[in-house]
Amino acid sequence: MVLQKLVFSLLKYYYCIKFTALLFIGFLVKGRGLFEKKHREKPSVLEGWNSRYIKLKKVRLHYVQTGSDDKPLMLFIHGYPEFWYSWRFQLKEFADRYRCVAIDQRGYNLSDKPKPVESYAADELVGDVRDVIEGLGYKKAVVVAHDWGGLVAWKFAEAYPEMVEKLICCNIPRPGAFRRRLQSSWSQFRKSWYMFFFQNERIPELLSTADDMKMLEGAFRGEMGIRNKKNFTDDDLEAWKYSFSSNGASFKYPINYYRNIFNNSSGSSKDSVLEMPTLIIWGTADGALDIEAAEDSLKTLRNGTMKKVLGASHWVQQDEPEQVNQHITEFLNKN
């Protein structure tokens, strides 16, 4: 444990020095323009949606809904760096059968942004999901999640299994399975560099906003980005930049999720067995997460299955929405 903490600390400071140097070089080349904040108008792709708010016990969250209020609840939880719009293809697809609700998690876009770092601990995020389901008048929901939203969904399913009718997690393994993979695999350890970098203060936020959010653009359009370019247009990119720079939004609060990831409340290396029907959807070209952790996750799912989407990136529900929607539909019809 002591050695592990030492390694984590060394990595944290290594990446701090590395990216501080890159920012300094960028500043020498572009001057203050490197950090210039551009004024943005709301993109047209964000218009015309049913935008609502819900007051929870601790925060007010923004969400977008499709489908009528009298239908069963399908709750969508996004990851990092995303917001409700990453579920645009699924919101349209399942509106005929479900009340589809895609939240902005706390700290994102139009939702409340508590200042303390500890406000973004896993227990707080799990509590938000519970409060959303109850606040919308339901006892349970079909929960669909991706990336960080998936980590929250896994933990929610452990804490409140009676509130999860069915669980669908896209490109995110169970927390314990991921932690074991991180500790035993050089491949996953190398891919997880950003988790150590995000433990630093200020520098991650500066890097994320620099050069008109070039890092954000790279996440979706770079080597690890969405393969089907038609599914992530220039307007979509502008929607992302708008959501991370307007209405009090920034990268600070989403990055705070990672600043809680190594504390004790984030969980141990052991996952409890889940009984509810569970589907893992996995884009096989994920550059951030090893598929072996997802396969290991199946061992603790009593009624679990995994569907692979060949060649799809980490952003699988945007990259191959037709295949993802088909897998979800078949899973819902079967279980």
N, C-alpha and C positions, 0 to 999 in steps of 0.2 A: 504493500500500500504506500509506504514511504517512497519507494523507488518510482512508483507510478505517478505520484504527485510531483516528484522532481522532474520526470520526463515531461509531464503536462506543462509545468512551469517553464521549462526550457523551450518547449515548442511555442508557447504563448509569446515569449519575449523574442524568439527567433523571427516569428512572423511579424511582430511589431516592428522590429528593426528593418526587416526586408521591405515591408510595404510603406514604412515611413520614408525610406530611401527612394522608393518609386514615386511617392507623392512629391518629394523634394525635387526630383529630376523633372517631373511634370510641371511643377511650379516654375522652374527655371526656363522651361520651354514656352509655357503658355501664360505665365504670370497669374494674376488674380482671376483671369478668365477661366482657369481650371475649376474654380469653385463658384462660378457665377450661377445664380439660381434664376432660371428662366420662368417668365410668367406663362401660364398655360390655361387655355380655355378648356372647358369640359368637352371631351371628344364625343362625336355623334354616336359612337357605338355604345356609349353608356346611357344614352337617352332611350326613353320608351319602355324601360323596365319598371316593374312594380316595386318601388323602393320603400322600405318601412323601417321602423325602429322598435325595439323592445327594451323596456327597463327591467333589468335584473336586480338581484340583491345588492350587487356591488358596482356594476357598470351598466351603461346603456350600449347595446349593440345595434349596429345597422345590419339589415339583411335585405335580400331581394327574393321575391316569391313568384313562382308560377304555379298554376293549378289553383283550385278553389279551396276555401277554408274548411270545407266539410269532408275532404278526402284524407286518407291516412298520411301521416307525416314522413317525408323523406328529407333528412337533414344532411346538408353538405358542409364539410369543414375543410377549408383550404390550408395550404402549407406556406413555406417561405421561398422566395419573396413573392407572394401572390395576394389575391383578395377575391371577393365573391365571383368576379368575372371569369376566373379560371374554370368555373363550372358551367359556362354559357351553353355548351353543347348538350350537357345533361339536363339543365333546367328546361330546355325546350323539348327534349326527348320524353321526359317522364311526367310532364304536366297533365297528361290525360288520365293518369292513374293515381297520382299523388299530389299532395300539397308540398311542392318542392321549395325548400327554404335554404338558401346559401348565405351563411353569415359572413360578415367581416369579423374575424376574431379580435379580441381586445388589442389595442395598439395599432390596428390597421385601418387605413382609409377613413371611413366615416364613423367608426366605433370609438368609444371612449378610450383615452390613453393615460392610464394611471402613471404617475411619475416613478414610484419606487421600483427598483429592479425586481424585488421579490414579488411584485404584483403579477409577474409573468411566470411564476413557478407552475409546475404541472398541475398541482392541486387546484390552483385558482382557475386554470383553463378548463379542467374537468368540471368544476363547479358551474362555470358558465354554460356548458353543454346541458347539464342537468336543469339549470334554471330556464334555458331556452325552451326545452321540451315541455316542462311544466307550465311555463309562462304562456305558451301557445295553446294550452289546454289539453295536452296529451299525457298519457302515462308511459308511452313507449314510442319508438321511431325506428325506421330503417336509417341507419347511419352510414354515410358514404364519406370517405376521407382520403386525403393525399398528403404525403410528406409530413410536415409538422402536425397538420390536422389529423393524420393517421396516428401519430404518437399519442395525441390527446384522445382519439377515439379508442385506441387499445386500452388506455388507462381508464377511460370512462366505462368500457365494457367490463373491466375487472371490478371497478368500484360499484357500478349500478347495472349488473347484468339483466335485471328485470325490466330495465328501461330500453334495452336494445332488442328489437324484434329480429333484425338481421343486420349483419355488419359487413361492410365492403371497404377494404383498404387498398389503395392504389400506391404502388411503389414505396411502401414503408413496412419494414419488418416489425415484429414485436420488440419492445424496448430491451428485454432481457436477451433475446436472440441477437439483437444488434450489438449490445454491449459485449457479449461473448465473442462475436465476430471481430469487433474492434480490438479486443485484447489478444486475439490469436492469429489475426491475418494481417500481413503487411499490406496486401491489396486494399483492404478497407481502411487501415490506419492511414495510408497515404492519401486516399480519397477524402478523408475527414479533416484535412488540414484546416479548413475554414472554421471548424468548431473550436479549435485551439486559438486561432486568430481572433475570433469574436469575443474571447475572454478579455481582450484589451479594451480600454476606454478610449473613446473619441476617434481613434485611427480607423476602425472599421466603418464608422459612419462617414468620415471624410472620404475614404476610398469609394464607398458606395455611391456617394453623390457627385464625385469628381467627374469632370468632362461630360456633363449632362447625363449622369447615371450610366456611364459606359459599362460598368460592371453588371448592372441590371440587364442591359441589352445583350451582353455576352452570355448571360445565363440562359437566355431563351433563343439566341441566334448564333451562338458560338459553337465550338466543337461538341459541347454537351447539350446543346439546345434542341429545340423542336425540329424534327427531320422534315415533316410536311409543312413547308414554308407557307402554303396557302392558309394554314390554320392559325398563323400568327402574323397578321398583316401589320403594315406601318401604323394603321389606326389602333390596332391592338396594343402595339408597343407604346403608343402615345397614351393610351388608357392606363397602362402600368405606370408610366412616368407621372401622369396626373395624380394617380391614387397615392403615390409615395411623396408628393410634394405639395399637395393642396389640402385645405381643411384641417390644418394642424398636423398632417401626417409627416412622418419622416422614417428613416431607417432605424433610429434609435430604439424605438419600442419593440419592433419585431426582432431586432438583434438581442434584446434583453431575454428573449426566450432561450437563446443559447447560453446566456450568462447564468442560467439556472440549471443547465443540463447535467452538470457534474456533481450537483449537491445531492444530499441523501434523499430528499423528497422526490427526486426524479426516478427513483426505483432501484431495485437490486438487479442482479443478473438472472433471477429466476422469475419466469412468467407463470402465473396461475392458469389452470386449465379453464378454457371457455367452452360453454355448452351450446351457445346460440349458433345458428347457421352463419358461416363466415366465408367470405370470398376474398382472396388476395389476387389482385390484378397486377401483373408485373411487365413493364416494358424492358425487354432484354438488353437494350443498349444504354441502360442507366449508367451514367458516369460517376455517380455519387455514392451508390449503394450496391454492395455485392448481393447477387441473387441467393447465395448460400444462406444468408441470414433469413430470407423469406422462407426458404425450404425448411430451415430449422424451426421456424415459427409454426409450421403445420403440426409439429409434434405435440403442441399444447392446445390444439383445436380439436375438440371432440367431433365437430361436424364441419370441418374446414376443407377447402379446396383451393387450388391455385390455377389461374389461367395466364399463360404467357402471351404477350403481344410482341411477336418477333420484330426486332429492329426498331422498336419504339424507344423513345428517350425517357428520362426520368419524368417528364411532363406528359405522361401517357394519356390522360383523359383529354388533353388538348391535341396531342400528336396523332392519335388514332381514335377519334371519338366514335366512329361507327363500330369498330371492333369492341371498344370498351362498353358502349351502350348495349351491344348484342350480348356480351358476357353478363352484364348486369341483368338484362331482361331474362335470359335463360336461368340465371340463378334465382331470381325472384319467382319465376314461374314454377321452378322445381321444388323450392323449399316452402 
